[in-house]
Amino acid sequence: MIEKKESLAEFIKENKTFLAKKVKKVLDPAYDLLQKNEDPFFKRVESICQSFKKNPFPAQQDIINALINGYSRLNKRTLFLIAEMGCGKTLMGILTSYALSKVKGRNFRTLIICPPTLISTWEEEIKELFGDGAKIVNLNNKNALRILFKCKKNYRVQPDKPTFYISGWNRMKTGYKWKPVFLKKKKGLVCPQCGAYLDDLIGSQKKRYSCPRCKSPLWAPVPGKKNKKFAPVLYIKKYLKRYFDFLLVDEVHQLKGEDTIQGAMLGQLAKVCRYILCLTGTLSGGKASDIFYLLQRAIALNYSKEERELLFPDYTAKKEFCSTYGTVEEIVKIKERDIYKTTGRNYSRSVTIKEKPGISPLVIKQFFIENAAFLRLSDIADALPPFREEIEFCDLPEDLLETYKDFEDQLVEAAKKAMRAGDMTVLGKMMSSLLAWPDFPQKECIIYNKLEEEVAYAPAFDIDKTPKDQRLIELIKQARSNGRKCLVFVEYTGTWGGDVHVANILKANGINPLVMKSTTTTASKRLDWIRQQMQKENYDCLICQPRLVEVGMNLLEFPEVIFYQTGYSIYILRQASRRSYRPGQKQEVVVRYLINRDTAQEKAMSLIASKLEASLVLEGELSDKGLVALSEIGDNMAVELARTLIGDLKIESLETQFALYKKAELEADSFINDESSTQIESTINLVKNNRKVTFGIRKSKIKIVGTLQKSGDSIFGKIFKYKIKCIDGYIYNGRQRIGEIKDNKIIELYSKPKQKFRLVKAMNVLPGFKAWNVVLVA
């Protein structure tokens, strides 16, 4: 008999209770929750953080305590805060900087670099906390270098209040040339600040002088695309070493690139700031290379040169790092040469090394466990309102579905033929076309291959609105009657113009939509623009592409989130779906996914659900979006979706995958818990054939009541107080038969007919042995 091999996901699921106990026994945390109340140091940190009108939640306070402990007591320079979106990373980052400054006894200068869309979020949070008690300096403008020049001038002047410098990544890496700013008058050159004459000083314009009387700079940067020369980050590196006490890097995973300017910027700033806190909701995108340069540029600063040589790979050894901590694929190609060749080999051999998704848990132990704090949304869920996700299927009209199926068949055959010829053009177009066209059947769709030959065609339909459009109208009107605003995500807004298309349909049906495009306003002003527009006019909903708001934006005004389209990106879907479910939300948040049944949309969502299930189980508390590629489904979502469409990959139904995902989410949230009994409930609603089907997943805290072991053909162990052995499926205590084991691993004990027990595999205890836990299922 061939023994079936378990996947890592199955192994963790079945052994999570044992693993949890082992973790508690082995780990020696630097910050112990049970002892914090006995430590005056943490009492002081908590009193500092609780002195504001807006206080952190208990779980957030624990994270701040742990980070301050790392900086102050463990002498760490760089720490990571890896927290699920909506956990309040902005608040925790600001309070960590402030509390550490109080511990150190001086006001800090804190430099914050973040995506441009989050600048207003950071400013808003600082103002809400401090009011006029802190100074905010906006470096995200054309005067950035001029401001930094003044910082150099006042290098040794300590700030009289906490000071926060905020800049987007793009502005920090964009430089300028310099120009003279002295005034030219009839009598000569004059200082623009004090009016002093400068003719004796300015003999050449090649040097950057300061006024001898008032010390004001007589040169300034010249902004403009054609004048790039000296970036703010380079100025800080050269002239402002140790000027900034604290560096806050938001969404640090986007700075992971090897040869990117943004990646280099992280390394340059980290070297010249005293303390660094990196914020992210994603530890890795699934590959070991994703974290390699984050380790080199940030975490390596926590170690001496000798320790780095011992613990860290060389900066140029990314391939070796990926081989050790990740997954690589070696592709060997053998090509025959001329068979009549008489010398040398008659074949050529080429080897290609390709990194595959996958990351070893050892990387967490080796580099992150002592340099990071982790937080999940479930840790602060007591302070948040209910959250609900629903999938709603929409059935296309019969003639439209028949046309779609014909279009899909054409594309699948064309894609197969094109791929055999080395043409990937059709495959790329197939993805977007099959996902988008059922929502916009009023437009014809023609697909061409690389040779500009027509390979597939879908005609335009004379139809006012699709069933999905009708359902969207119903949902928004229902929300409006309840005083709730809707956030509508439309994926295909470029060539398809989906946002405008949906807006026009809504307008025609008495709904007032607000549309935001990427060109509507700059990224840094999107949040302000949304709030201003919603205040000006009574809009019922906001329509936008999910990428425009996926990172960090607090859209509490929209408790109803509707995915008109989802695409197939796990990262964007997961981020965008949590824009409204954040600290400060008072209303129940409902996220709905509208899916056209029997189309590529259903297959895409099934793949997303399967990936989410795997990532939640494998990550535990490490990340929200997580190491998605450890899923057994595959490595690239677009490729896997294509494989599904052409029949090479079989997946579970969407209902099954979504149920498994929700079940896994509940299990992950209760992975390491106290011994006390707890219960978690969740409901999943699926709308099928215009009828809502609701089913629940209820998970109770399991209790281990015994263990069984197998050696050879013998199975023996202990259940409750009884020493037992198993023979032919029956359980004996001595000579007395007390129960039996069913085929589905359910145990029936005759003395406890109302209780259910089941076998869960435990880790092997000795070579040749197998072990199971006997658990009571409530």
Secondary structure, DSSP 8 states (H G I E B T S, - for coil): -------HHHHHHHHHHHHHHHHHHH---SS-GGGGGG-HHHHHHHHHHTTSSS---HHHHHHHHHHHHHHHTS--SEEEEEE-TTS-HHHHHHHHHHHHHHHHTS--EEEEEE-GGGHHHHHHHHHHHHTTSSEEEE-SSTTHHHHHHHHHHTTT---SS-EEEEEEHHHHH--BEEEE--EEETTEEE-TTT--B-TTT-S-TTS--B-TTT--BSEEEE-SGGG--B-HHHHHHHH-TTT-SEEEETTGGGG--SS-HHHHHHHHHHHHSSEEEEEES-S-SSBTHHHHHHHHHTGGGGS-HHHHHHHS--TT-HHHHHHHHEEEEEEEEEEE--TT--SS-SEEEEEEEEEEEEE-THHIIIIITTTEEEE-GGGGGGGS--EEEEEEEE---HHHHHHHHHHHHHHHHHHHHHHHTT--HHHHHHHHHHHHGGG-TTS-EEEE-TTS-EEEEE-----S--HHHHHHHHHHHHHHHTT--EEEE-S--SSS-HHHHHHHHHHHTT--EEE--TTTS-GGGHHHHHHHHHHHS--SEEEE-GGGS-SS---TT--EEEES--TT-HHHHHHHTTSS-STT--S-EEEEEEEETTSHHHHHHHHHHHHHHHHHHHHTTS-SS--GGGSTT-S-HHHHHHHHHTTS-----HHHHHHHHHHHHHHHHTSS--SS--EEEEEEEEEETTEEEEEEEEEE--EEEEEEEEETTEEEEEETTEEEEEETTEEEETTEEEEEE-TTSEEEETT-TT-EEEEEEE---STTEEEEEEEEE-
